[in-house]
Each structure stands twice: as C-alpha cells, then as structure tokens.
Amino acid sequence: MARIRVQGTEVDITTYPSETMLDALKRTGNAIRVGCRRGGCAICKVEVIEGTFEYTRPIADKVLTEEEQERGTCLTCRAVPTSDMVVSLEGHHERVNTLLTFFQQHAQNQAG
C-alpha cells in the first residue's frame, strides 16, 4: 500500500492495492473534479512532485503532452501509485474552467 500526500495541505491518504489515485481521494472525502473517468479528458490530471505510478488501464494518446509526461503529470482516474507520492493540485481548478469554457463554446457552435 502506498501513501498519497497533497502538497500544501494536511491530506495524507493510504491507498489500497490496485486503487487509483482518484478512487483513494474520493474514498477519503478528498475528491477533485473529474470528467470521463476513462483517461480521455484530462480534467483529473495532477502534478506528481515525488513518487511513482503506473497506468494499469489505457489513457488517450493525446491527453498528456510529452512535456507533461516527462514532468510526471498523471491522470488520477487511471494512475495507480507504485510508491509513496506527493502531488500538487495547484492550477487544477483553472484548467477545469478552461476546459469547460471550450466545451460550452463547442456545443454552442454545433447548435447554432
């Protein structure tokens, strides 16, 4: 079992074997915004400051840039910790608002 600590908070969670980061956060009442829960929208991505993870199920090819992957950004809906981790949620809400605006504009263009 691995631990997830959220930088700048007192959140410190112990995960179950094979549990995704998102499921561990939700189970302990520390949910973040999510979208598709299938690794395709990037709403749940976070920056990994310390630690390692693996994807036990596929994610969409173009959701994370090469730079984000090198930096350790992960999709919490698919990432399973393989060691104790420290993650940052900084910028998470701004990214969600940007995506929501994009989808609203796209829907308006399709309807109009």
Residue pairs with C-beta under 8 A, 6 or more apart in sequence:
1 14
1 15
1 16
1 17
2 14
2 15
2 51
2 81
2 82
2 83
2 84
2 85
3 12
3 13
3 14
3 15
3 81
3 84
3 85
4 11
4 12
4 13
4 15
4 21
4 24
4 25
4 81
4 84
4 85
4 86
4 87
5 11
5 12
5 13
5 84
5 85
5 86
5 87
6 12
6 30
6 86
6 87
6 88
6 89
7 49
7 86
7 87
7 88
7 89
7 90
8 88
8 90
11 25
11 28
11 30
13 24
13 25
13 28
13 30
14 24
15 21
15 24
15 80
15 81
16 24
18 56
18 80
19 27
19 80
20 76
20 77
20 78
20 79
20 80
21 46
21 53
21 74
21 76
21 79
21 80
21 81
21 85
21 87
22 31
22 32
22 34
22 37
22 44
22 76
22 77
22 79
24 81
25 31
25 32
25 76
32 44
32 46
32 76
32 89
32 92
33 43
33 44
33 92
33 93
33 96
34 43
34 44
34 76
34 77
35 41
35 42
35 43
35 44
35 99
36 43
36 77
37 44
37 77
38 77
38 78
39 55
39 57
39 58
39 59
39 60
39 63
39 75
39 77
39 78
40 59
40 60
40 63
41 63
41 99
42 63
42 64
42 75
42 95
42 99
43 95
43 96
43 99
44 75
44 76
44 77
45 63
45 64
45 68
45 73
45 74
45 75
45 76
45 92
45 95
46 73
46 74
46 76
46 87
46 88
46 89
46 92
47 71
47 72
47 73
47 87
47 88
47 90
47 91
48 72
48 73
48 74
48 85
48 86
48 87
49 72
49 85
49 86
49 87
49 88
50 84
50 85
50 86
51 81
51 82
51 83
51 84
51 85
51 86
51 87
52 81
52 82
52 83
52 85
53 74
53 79
53 80
53 81
53 82
53 85
54 79
54 80
54 82
55 75
55 78
55 79
55 80
56 78
56 80
57 78
58 78
59 75
59 78
63 75
64 73
64 74
64 75
